[in-house]
Amino acid sequence: MPKSLTRSITVYAQLNPQGDPFSYKPEVDRTLEIIGLVLWATEGDKTQISLANGNVAIIKKYLEFLRVICHFKEEKIKAVIHCHDSLSYDKCLSHWSKLTSIPPERFNKPFIKHDHGGTRKYPYGILRIVGYNVKLIQLFKERLKDLGLERG
């Protein structure tokens, strides 16, 4: 076995001493699996289990995919709010925490940028769901390939 692969396996085991923080079960709801994979392929980050969007329905559906299909450990799901300095971060945090059932303490440091005026499509900013697991990312890529939707 190559040294780098052995090191990766060792690091993965150290980061996940209880085993994989997920249990992928697409048979629970095949439609939800496909929706979740397509959302990740189009709106997500291909190096993470992350997805950013301001649309509440998309955020909720992606979280449902992580929770129901992937059985991704809840404590591993984090979030980051991207908003302008003209918005109240506390209101944004309260809004997104309530809608996602992610407690405020699992929100990472926000990304706040200066507001140069104009209209805002998302009055509570954009939410980025944050998660990372190299095995689950590989599984997503394999499942997309099986569906003929290989991600470039």
Backbone torsions as a table, in degrees:
resi	resn	phi	psi	omega
1	MET	NA	133.1	179.0
2	PRO	-60.2	146.7	-177.1
3	LYS	-57.6	-41.5	-178.6
4	SER	-64.5	-37.3	178.9
5	LEU	-68.2	-41.6	177.7
6	THR	-61.2	-42.1	178.8
7	ARG	-64.1	-43.2	179.4
8	SER	-60.6	-42.8	179.4
9	ILE	-64.6	-41.0	179.3
10	THR	-64.1	-46.8	179.7
11	VAL	-62.8	-44.5	179.4
12	TYR	-58.3	-44.5	180.0
13	ALA	-63.6	-37.4	178.2
14	GLN	-67.6	-39.1	180.0
15	LEU	-74.9	-21.9	-177.5
16	ASN	-130.3	65.7	-175.8
17	PRO	-62.5	-22.3	179.3
18	GLN	-90.7	4.3	-175.9
19	GLY	100.7	-172.9	-178.6
20	ASP	-57.1	136.5	178.4
21	PRO	-84.4	25.1	179.4
22	PHE	-151.1	164.3	174.5
23	SER	-145.7	101.0	-172.9
24	TYR	-78.7	118.7	-177.1
25	LYS	-133.4	77.9	-177.7
26	PRO	-66.1	-22.4	-178.6
27	GLU	-66.1	-17.5	178.4
28	VAL	-60.8	-41.9	-179.2
29	ASP	-163.3	94.3	-176.2
30	ARG	-60.6	-36.8	179.4
31	THR	-64.8	-44.4	178.4
32	LEU	-62.6	-38.5	177.9
33	GLU	-60.3	-48.0	-178.6
34	ILE	-63.8	-43.4	177.9
35	ILE	-59.4	-47.3	-178.9
36	GLY	-62.2	-43.5	179.0
37	LEU	-64.6	-42.3	179.8
38	VAL	-67.1	-40.7	176.4
39	LEU	-59.6	-45.2	179.8
40	TRP	-64.2	-41.4	-178.3
41	ALA	-66.1	-32.1	-175.5
42	THR	-99.2	-32.2	-174.9
43	GLU	-115.7	-6.5	-172.3
44	GLY	-95.8	-177.0	179.4
45	ASP	-106.8	120.0	-172.6
46	LYS	-71.6	-6.0	176.4
47	THR	-102.5	-2.2	-179.6
48	GLN	-140.8	175.3	175.0
49	ILE	-95.5	35.2	-174.3
50	SER	-95.3	155.3	176.3
51	LEU	-152.3	134.4	179.1
52	ALA	-120.6	134.7	178.3
53	ASN	-169.1	157.9	176.9
54	GLY	-102.7	-8.3	-178.8
55	ASN	-81.4	116.2	-176.9
56	VAL	-57.5	-41.8	-177.9
57	ALA	-62.4	-39.4	179.5
58	ILE	-68.2	-45.1	178.9
59	ILE	-60.1	-46.5	-178.9
60	LYS	-63.5	-41.4	-178.6
61	LYS	-66.6	-40.4	179.4
62	TYR	-65.9	-41.2	176.7
63	LEU	-64.2	-38.1	176.5
64	GLU	-60.9	-43.0	176.6
65	PHE	-58.8	-48.2	180.0
66	LEU	-63.0	-39.0	-175.5
67	ARG	-81.1	-40.7	-173.3
68	VAL	-91.3	-44.2	-177.5
69	ILE	-86.9	-45.7	-176.6
70	CYS	-87.3	-18.5	-174.9
71	HIS	47.0	42.5	-179.7
72	PHE	-70.2	129.6	-176.1
73	LYS	-53.7	127.9	-174.9
74	GLU	-54.9	-41.8	-177.5
75	GLU	-68.1	-13.7	177.9
76	LYS	-87.7	-11.2	178.5
77	ILE	-87.8	119.3	179.6
78	LYS	-123.8	175.7	-178.5
79	ALA	-147.4	156.3	175.6
80	VAL	-135.7	132.4	176.9
81	ILE	-95.9	132.4	173.5
82	HIS	-109.5	116.7	-179.3
83	CYS	-149.3	171.6	177.2
84	HIS	-90.3	156.6	-178.6
85	ASP	-68.9	-9.4	177.0
86	SER	-82.0	-10.7	178.3
87	LEU	-95.8	148.6	176.0
88	SER	-77.5	115.4	179.5
89	TYR	-60.3	-39.1	-179.7
90	ASP	-61.0	-39.2	177.2
91	LYS	-67.9	-40.3	178.3
92	CYS	-62.9	-44.6	180.0
93	LEU	-61.8	-46.2	179.6
94	SER	-60.8	-45.4	180.0
95	HIS	-58.1	-55.3	-175.1
96	TRP	-70.3	-35.3	179.3
97	SER	-64.2	-44.1	-180.0
98	LYS	-64.2	-44.9	-176.8
99	LEU	-70.3	-29.6	-175.0
100	THR	-101.9	-12.3	-173.4
101	SER	61.7	26.3	173.1
102	ILE	-98.3	119.5	-178.2
103	PRO	-65.1	149.7	-178.1
104	PRO	-51.8	-33.3	-178.7
105	GLU	-68.9	-13.5	176.3
106	ARG	-97.4	10.1	173.5
107	PHE	-91.0	126.7	177.4
108	ASN	-78.4	172.4	179.9
109	LYS	-51.5	129.7	-177.1
110	PRO	-70.5	158.6	172.7
111	PHE	-104.4	107.2	-176.6
112	ILE	-116.4	125.8	179.0
113	LYS	-118.4	158.6	-178.1
114	HIS	-66.3	135.9	179.0
115	ASP	-87.2	121.3	179.3
116	HIS	-100.1	17.1	179.2
117	GLY	92.5	-174.9	-178.6
118	GLY	96.8	-178.4	-179.9
119	THR	-95.2	154.3	-178.7
120	ARG	-115.6	121.6	178.3
121	LYS	-70.6	-33.7	-177.3
122	TYR	-118.4	103.1	-174.9
123	PRO	-67.1	-10.7	177.8
124	TYR	-118.4	20.3	179.5
125	GLY	75.4	-167.3	-179.7
126	ILE	-111.3	142.9	179.1
127	LEU	-108.5	135.2	173.5
128	ARG	-112.4	118.7	173.3
129	ILE	-78.2	131.2	-175.5
130	VAL	-120.0	129.0	174.9
131	GLY	-159.1	154.8	178.8
132	TYR	-147.2	130.1	171.2
133	ASN	-162.1	113.7	-173.9
134	VAL	-60.5	-36.9	179.1
135	LYS	-68.3	-40.3	-179.7
136	LEU	-69.5	-37.2	176.3
137	ILE	-60.8	-44.5	178.7
138	GLN	-62.5	-39.8	177.8
139	LEU	-63.1	-43.2	176.7
140	PHE	-56.6	-46.6	-178.4
141	LYS	-62.7	-41.9	178.6
142	GLU	-64.8	-43.4	-179.6
143	ARG	-65.0	-40.3	177.0
144	LEU	-62.5	-40.8	178.2
145	LYS	-62.7	-43.3	177.2
146	ASP	-58.6	-31.8	-179.3
147	LEU	-87.7	2.3	-178.7
148	GLY	77.0	21.7	-178.0
149	LEU	-121.7	41.0	-177.8
150	GLU	-53.6	131.9	-178.1
151	ARG	-87.0	132.0	-178.7
152	GLY	-78.2	NA	NA
